[in-house]
């Protein structure tokens, strides 16, 4: 069972930026819904490269796309894994548009990339929005019982994704990043759930995480935002509904993913 860590915050508050401090980005893989700055570097300080897959007959992803006569990179990965074709998987990021594709790539990392210890899923809110807006679900959204079933199906798809991480190897950490919104009624920040209450009552991402950190920005004495301004909130504090099994002494810690991972591994007895 993989270990889950959640990061919640608004745009440009330091969720992905926290990766800049990873000692060795070669142990990390990013599955993102769009191509963005990764803040991820290998041990030599160079930006990590995109996923490449090669076989005995085809030396690259591009060659495999041509050989299989497909245009979708996901189809290459899925076909190779389903047919148990020996292949070499290298690289440290991939763009993944659909949540069901996300599961396949997670299985790829789990089975074929044992050197990867940290799997990052930025902007998970994108996948929630995509499910709700998909034709598959909208066709069921026609009122009455069908309307209620629409939300059940959407919630099932999302909940099954988090349960899927229970099937991954125990030395793997899955770090999922969520957008936040301010709830006026509760007077606190919460994970933003598109479509609001109808889905929010059935899909409760908080329930899958023992560690859920929130981003916070503290300006310096001059009122400026500096790299040191970016923090993580580790426990419930003011408007932040954070928690972390009390493994951090301070409620505010530096926005440093290496610190988060090292502290978590120590608390769990993982070397």
C-alpha positions as CSV (number, residue, x, y, z in Angstrom):
1,X,0.0,0.0,0.0
2,X,1.5,3.3,-1.1
3,X,1.6,6.2,1.4
4,X,-0.6,9.3,0.6
5,X,0.2,12.9,1.3
6,X,-2.2,15.7,0.3
7,X,-1.2,19.4,-0.4
8,X,-4.0,22.0,-0.6
9,X,-3.7,25.6,-1.6
10,X,-4.6,28.3,-4.1
11,X,-2.8,29.0,-7.3
12,X,0.8,30.1,-7.0
13,X,0.9,29.5,-3.2
14,X,3.7,26.9,-3.3
15,X,2.2,23.5,-3.9
16,X,4.5,22.5,-6.8
17,X,7.2,25.0,-5.9
18,X,7.9,22.8,-2.8
19,X,9.5,20.2,-5.1
20,X,12.5,22.5,-5.8
21,X,14.2,21.2,-2.6
22,X,14.1,17.5,-3.5
23,X,17.6,16.2,-3.2
24,X,17.3,13.8,-6.1
25,X,14.5,14.4,-8.6
26,X,15.5,11.1,-10.3
27,X,13.5,9.4,-7.6
28,X,10.4,11.3,-8.5
29,X,7.8,11.1,-11.3
30,X,5.1,13.8,-12.1
31,X,1.8,12.9,-13.7
32,X,0.2,16.2,-14.7
33,X,-3.0,17.1,-16.6
34,X,-1.0,19.8,-18.4
35,X,2.5,20.7,-19.2
36,X,3.8,23.1,-16.5
37,X,7.0,24.0,-14.7
38,X,7.9,20.9,-12.7
39,X,10.5,22.4,-10.2
40,X,12.1,19.0,-10.5
41,X,15.8,18.3,-11.3
42,X,18.1,15.3,-11.4
43,X,21.1,14.8,-9.2
44,X,23.2,16.9,-11.6
45,X,20.8,19.8,-11.4
46,X,19.4,19.4,-14.9
47,X,15.6,19.5,-15.5
48,X,14.2,15.9,-15.6
49,X,13.0,14.5,-19.0
50,X,9.7,13.3,-20.2
51,X,8.7,9.6,-20.2
52,X,10.3,7.5,-22.8
53,X,9.6,3.8,-23.5
54,X,11.8,1.5,-25.6
55,X,11.7,-2.1,-26.6
56,X,14.1,-4.4,-28.3
57,X,12.6,-3.5,-31.7
58,X,11.6,0.2,-31.0
59,X,14.1,2.5,-29.4
60,X,11.7,5.3,-28.4
61,X,8.2,6.3,-27.6
62,X,8.0,7.9,-31.1
63,X,9.1,4.7,-32.8
64,X,6.5,2.7,-30.8
65,X,3.7,5.2,-31.7
66,X,4.6,4.6,-35.4
67,X,4.9,0.8,-35.0
68,X,1.6,0.5,-33.2
69,X,-0.1,3.0,-35.6
70,X,-1.5,4.9,-32.7
71,X,-1.3,8.6,-31.8
72,X,-1.9,8.4,-28.1
73,X,1.1,7.8,-25.8
74,X,-1.2,6.2,-23.2
75,X,-2.1,3.5,-25.8
76,X,1.5,2.6,-26.1
77,X,2.0,2.2,-22.3
78,X,-1.3,0.3,-21.9
79,X,-0.6,-2.1,-24.8
80,X,2.9,-3.0,-23.6
81,X,1.7,-3.6,-20.1
82,X,-1.4,-5.7,-21.1
83,X,0.7,-7.9,-23.4
84,X,3.6,-8.1,-20.9
85,X,6.1,-6.9,-23.5
86,X,9.6,-6.4,-22.0
87,X,10.3,-2.7,-22.2
88,X,12.5,0.0,-20.6
89,X,10.7,3.0,-19.0
90,X,12.8,6.1,-18.4
91,X,12.0,9.8,-17.7
92,X,10.2,11.6,-14.9
93,X,7.1,13.2,-16.1
94,X,4.1,12.7,-18.4
95,X,1.0,14.7,-19.3
96,X,-2.2,12.7,-18.5
97,X,-5.6,14.1,-19.4
98,X,-8.0,11.5,-18.0
99,X,-8.3,10.0,-14.5
100,X,-8.6,6.4,-15.9
101,X,-5.3,7.0,-17.7
102,X,-3.8,8.2,-14.5
103,X,-4.4,4.8,-12.9
104,X,-2.6,3.1,-15.8
105,X,0.5,5.3,-15.5
106,X,0.5,4.8,-11.7
107,X,0.6,1.0,-12.4
108,X,3.5,1.6,-14.8
109,X,5.5,3.4,-12.2
110,X,4.6,0.8,-9.6
111,X,5.6,-2.2,-11.7
112,X,8.3,-1.0,-14.1
113,X,10.1,1.9,-12.4
114,X,11.2,0.6,-9.0
115,X,13.7,3.5,-8.7
116,X,10.8,5.9,-8.4
117,X,9.9,6.6,-4.8
118,X,7.7,9.7,-5.1
119,X,4.8,10.1,-7.4
120,X,3.4,13.6,-7.7
121,X,-0.1,14.4,-9.0
122,X,-0.5,18.1,-9.4
123,X,-3.8,19.9,-10.1
124,X,-6.0,17.0,-9.2
125,X,-9.0,19.4,-9.3
126,X,-8.7,19.2,-13.1
127,X,-9.6,15.6,-13.1
128,X,-12.7,16.2,-10.9
129,X,-13.8,18.9,-13.3
130,X,-13.2,16.7,-16.3
131,X,-15.3,13.9,-14.9
132,X,-18.2,16.1,-14.1
133,X,-18.1,17.7,-17.5
134,X,-17.6,14.5,-19.5
135,X,-20.3,13.3,-21.9
136,X,-20.4,9.9,-20.2
137,X,-21.7,11.5,-17.1
138,X,-23.6,14.4,-18.6
139,X,-25.7,11.9,-20.6
140,X,-27.0,10.6,-17.3
141,X,-27.8,14.0,-15.9
142,X,-31.4,14.3,-16.9
143,X,-33.3,14.9,-13.6
144,X,-34.9,12.8,-10.9
145,X,-33.3,9.4,-10.1
146,X,-30.9,9.8,-13.1
147,X,-29.7,13.0,-11.7
148,X,-28.9,11.4,-8.3
149,X,-27.2,8.5,-10.1
150,X,-25.1,11.0,-12.0
151,X,-23.5,12.2,-8.8
152,X,-23.1,8.7,-7.5
153,X,-21.2,7.6,-10.6
154,X,-19.0,10.7,-10.5
155,X,-18.1,10.1,-6.8
156,X,-17.5,6.4,-7.4
157,X,-15.0,7.2,-10.2
158,X,-13.1,9.6,-7.9
159,X,-13.2,7.5,-4.8
160,X,-12.0,4.4,-6.7
161,X,-8.9,6.4,-7.8
162,X,-7.8,6.9,-4.2
163,X,-8.6,3.3,-3.3
164,X,-6.4,2.3,-6.2
165,X,-3.3,3.7,-4.5
166,X,-3.8,0.9,-1.9
167,X,-2.6,-1.6,-4.5
168,X,0.7,0.1,-5.1
169,X,4.0,-0.9,-3.5
170,X,4.8,0.1,0.1
171,X,7.9,2.1,-0.7
172,X,6.0,4.5,-2.9
173,X,4.7,7.9,-1.8
174,X,1.8,9.5,-3.7
175,X,1.6,13.3,-3.3
176,X,-1.6,14.7,-4.5
177,X,-2.1,18.5,-5.0
178,X,-5.6,20.1,-4.7
179,X,-6.9,23.6,-5.3
180,X,-8.5,25.3,-2.3
181,X,-11.5,27.5,-1.8
182,X,-12.6,29.6,1.2
183,X,-15.8,28.4,2.7
184,X,-17.6,31.4,4.2
185,X,-20.0,29.3,6.3
186,X,-17.2,27.3,7.9
187,X,-14.7,30.2,7.9
188,X,-12.0,28.0,6.6
189,X,-10.2,26.8,3.5
190,X,-11.3,23.5,2.0
191,X,-10.5,21.4,-1.0
192,X,-12.3,22.9,-4.0
193,X,-14.9,20.4,-5.4
194,X,-16.4,21.5,-8.7
195,X,-20.2,21.4,-8.8
196,X,-20.3,22.1,-5.1
197,X,-22.6,20.3,-2.6
198,X,-24.0,17.5,-4.9
199,X,-20.6,16.0,-5.4
200,X,-19.0,17.3,-2.2
201,X,-21.3,15.2,-0.1
202,X,-20.3,12.0,-1.8
203,X,-16.7,12.6,-2.6
204,X,-14.6,13.3,0.5
205,X,-10.9,13.4,-0.4
206,X,-9.9,14.5,3.1
207,X,-10.9,11.1,4.3
208,X,-8.2,9.3,2.4
209,X,-5.3,11.3,3.9
210,X,-3.6,11.2,7.3
211,X,-1.3,14.0,6.1
212,X,-3.0,17.0,4.6
213,X,-0.9,20.1,4.5
214,X,-2.1,23.6,3.4
215,X,-0.1,26.3,1.8
216,X,0.4,29.6,3.5
217,X,2.3,32.8,2.5
218,X,3.9,35.0,5.1
219,X,5.2,38.3,3.9
220,X,8.4,39.7,5.3
221,X,8.7,42.8,7.5
222,X,8.7,45.0,4.3
223,X,5.5,43.4,3.1
224,X,7.3,41.5,0.4
225,X,6.9,37.9,-0.7
226,X,10.2,36.1,-0.9
227,X,11.1,32.4,-1.4
228,X,11.1,32.1,2.4
229,X,7.5,33.4,2.6
230,X,6.1,30.1,1.4
231,X,5.0,27.8,4.2
232,X,3.1,24.6,4.9
233,X,0.5,24.5,7.7
234,X,0.8,21.2,9.5
235,X,-2.3,21.2,11.8
236,X,-5.6,22.9,12.3
237,X,-4.8,26.6,12.6
238,X,-7.2,29.5,12.0
239,X,-8.7,29.1,8.6
240,X,-6.7,26.0,7.7
241,X,-8.1,22.5,8.2
242,X,-4.6,20.8,8.1
243,X,-3.4,17.6,9.8
244,X,-0.3,15.5,9.9
245,X,-0.5,12.9,12.7
246,X,1.5,15.4,14.9
247,X,4.8,14.4,13.3
248,X,5.8,18.1,12.9
249,X,6.7,20.1,16.0
250,X,5.7,23.4,14.4
251,X,2.3,24.4,12.9
252,X,4.2,26.3,10.2
253,X,7.1,24.7,8.4
254,X,9.2,25.7,5.4
255,X,7.7,25.0,2.0
256,X,10.1,22.1,1.5
257,X,8.9,18.8,0.1
258,X,12.2,17.0,1.1
259,X,11.6,18.0,4.7
260,X,8.0,16.7,4.5
261,X,9.1,13.4,3.0
262,X,12.0,12.9,5.4
263,X,9.9,13.6,8.4
264,X,7.1,11.4,7.2
265,X,9.4,8.5,6.5
266,X,11.1,8.8,9.9
267,X,7.7,8.8,11.6
268,X,6.6,5.7,9.6
269,X,9.9,3.9,10.2
270,X,10.8,3.9,6.5
271,X,14.5,4.0,5.6
